[in-house]
Amino acid sequence: MPKTTQKRSTPKQSEVQGVPEDVAAIRVEIRKFFSTKDEAGTRIGSYKHGVYAFYDYDGEPIYVGQTEEKLSSRISRHLTNQRTDAVAMNVLDPFEVAHIEVWPLDAEVSGLGKKEKKSFLDRAEYTVFQKVLRESALGAVLNEKEMAPRSKIILPISHKKRIIPDSIYRQRKHPDVRIARRATTIANLARVISERDVSDGLRRTLLTQARRLERLALQRLQELGIMADFKKKI
């Protein structure tokens, strides 16, 4: 009697990676972004030097950084909580990041010495930092370290993408979900501050997070049409 072979079903991506389906879907979008080729035919994620910025669901800039390793490696570690600094996990909630923008700088630093490269990256980061501050409704981002003034550079063409797929975008953007996440982040950050000898910058970050929570909560009241009643009570 011939043996019957059962077709083995392909496991879901989330089962393969051992993470929830929504997280797996976001990671797929991140990989797609970094696999995208620019006009020079180079994959965006393969650039070793650059500056990056994260934006939330309202398009509000929330974090700026620089890297001397592959853009894909550095940013992926941010968004999967694999940063070695535990405090960084309480400063930036990866759940809040809806858009990524990167400025590759390999061509600009080519041929420079180590110190010159770092100096140029610092100038590039400061330039992006000032740019996003102008775009921010709060005039602030979540960076803990105060950025020293530097001479600005002419930024190269940037690449920007929403990393949240349509299938979960509406649910994650819901203000009640985001309010709950921000409140939790604030509580975690406040606990860190109460338990450690922290920098003044981290305390400023706590204030920025609180202002972000207040702004979103007020917007939610306006959406529900109960802002007028709230103003009367205060």
Backbone hydrogen bonds, N-H to C=O, Kabsch-Sander energy under -0.5 kcal/mol:
donor,donor_aa,acceptor,acceptor_aa,energy
5,T,3,K,-0.6
6,Q,4,T,-0.6
16,V,12,K,-2.0
17,Q,13,Q,-2.4
18,G,14,S,-1.3
19,V,14,S,-1.4
24,A,20,P,-2.5
25,A,21,E,-2.4
26,I,22,D,-1.8
27,R,23,V,-2.2
28,V,24,A,-1.8
29,E,25,A,-1.7
30,I,26,I,-2.3
31,R,27,R,-2.4
32,K,28,V,-2.3
33,F,29,E,-2.2
34,F,30,I,-2.3
35,S,31,R,-1.6
36,T,32,K,-0.9
36,T,33,F,-0.9
38,D,42,T,-2.4
41,G,38,D,-2.0
44,I,36,T,-2.8
45,G,34,F,-2.3
46,S,43,R,-1.3
47,Y,44,I,-1.2
50,G,67,T,-1.7
51,V,103,W,-1.6
52,Y,65,G,-2.7
53,A,101,E,-2.6
54,F,63,Y,-2.4
55,Y,99,H,-2.2
56,D,60,E,-2.4
59,G,56,D,-1.8
62,I,54,F,-2.9
63,Y,54,F,-1.2
65,G,52,Y,-2.4
67,T,50,G,-2.3
71,L,47,Y,-2.6
72,S,45,G,-1.8
74,R,70,K,-2.4
75,I,71,L,-2.4
76,S,72,S,-1.9
77,R,73,S,-1.9
78,H,74,R,-1.5
79,L,75,I,-2.3
80,T,76,S,-1.1
81,N,78,H,-1.1
82,Q,77,R,-2.5
83,R,77,R,-0.6
86,A,84,T,-0.8
88,A,85,D,-0.7
89,M,85,D,-0.6
89,M,86,A,-0.9
90,N,86,A,-0.6
90,N,87,V,-1.5
91,V,87,V,-1.3
92,L,88,A,-2.1
93,D,91,V,-0.5
96,E,93,D,-2.3
97,V,94,P,-1.3
98,A,55,Y,-2.8
98,A,96,E,-0.6
99,H,55,Y,-1.9
100,I,161,K,-2.4
101,E,53,A,-2.3
102,V,159,H,-2.5
103,W,51,V,-3.0
105,L,49,H,-3.0
106,D,49,H,-0.5
109,V,105,L,-1.7
110,S,106,D,-0.9
112,L,109,V,-2.1
117,K,113,G,-2.7
118,K,114,K,-2.2
119,S,115,K,-2.4
120,F,116,E,-2.4
121,L,117,K,-2.6
122,D,118,K,-2.3
123,R,119,S,-2.0
124,A,120,F,-2.5
125,E,121,L,-2.9
126,Y,122,D,-2.3
127,T,123,R,-2.2
128,V,124,A,-2.4
129,F,125,E,-2.7
130,Q,126,Y,-2.5
131,K,127,T,-1.8
132,V,128,V,-2.7
133,L,129,F,-1.9
134,R,130,Q,-1.7
135,E,131,K,-1.3
136,S,132,V,-1.5
142,L,62,I,-2.5
148,A,146,E,-0.6
155,L,153,I,-0.8
159,H,102,V,-2.2
161,K,100,I,-2.3
163,I,98,A,-2.3
164,I,98,A,-0.7
168,I,165,P,-1.6
169,Y,165,P,-1.2
170,R,166,D,-0.6
172,R,168,I,-2.4
173,K,169,Y,-2.1
174,H,170,R,-0.8
174,H,171,Q,-0.6
177,V,174,H,-0.6
178,R,174,H,-2.0
179,I,175,P,-2.9
180,A,176,D,-1.9
181,R,177,V,-1.9
182,R,178,R,-2.7
183,A,179,I,-2.4
184,T,180,A,-1.9
185,T,181,R,-2.5
186,I,182,R,-2.6
187,A,183,A,-2.1
188,N,184,T,-2.5
189,L,185,T,-2.7
190,A,186,I,-2.8
191,R,187,A,-1.9
192,V,188,N,-2.0
193,I,189,L,-2.3
194,S,190,A,-2.0
195,E,191,R,-1.3
195,E,192,V,-0.5
196,R,192,V,-1.2
198,V,196,R,-1.1
203,R,199,S,-1.1
204,R,200,D,-2.0
205,T,201,G,-2.1
206,L,202,L,-1.8
207,L,203,R,-1.8
208,T,204,R,-2.5
209,Q,205,T,-2.6
210,A,206,L,-2.2
211,R,207,L,-2.4
212,R,208,T,-2.3
213,L,209,Q,-2.2
214,E,210,A,-2.5
215,R,211,R,-2.5
216,L,212,R,-2.0
217,A,213,L,-2.6
218,L,214,E,-2.5
219,Q,215,R,-2.1
220,R,216,L,-2.0
221,L,217,A,-1.9
222,Q,218,L,-2.1
223,E,219,Q,-2.2
224,L,220,R,-1.9
225,G,221,L,-0.5
225,G,222,Q,-0.9
226,I,221,L,-2.2
227,M,221,L,-0.6
230,F,226,I,-1.7
231,K,227,M,-2.4
232,K,228,A,-1.8
233,K,229,D,-1.5
234,I,230,F,-1.2
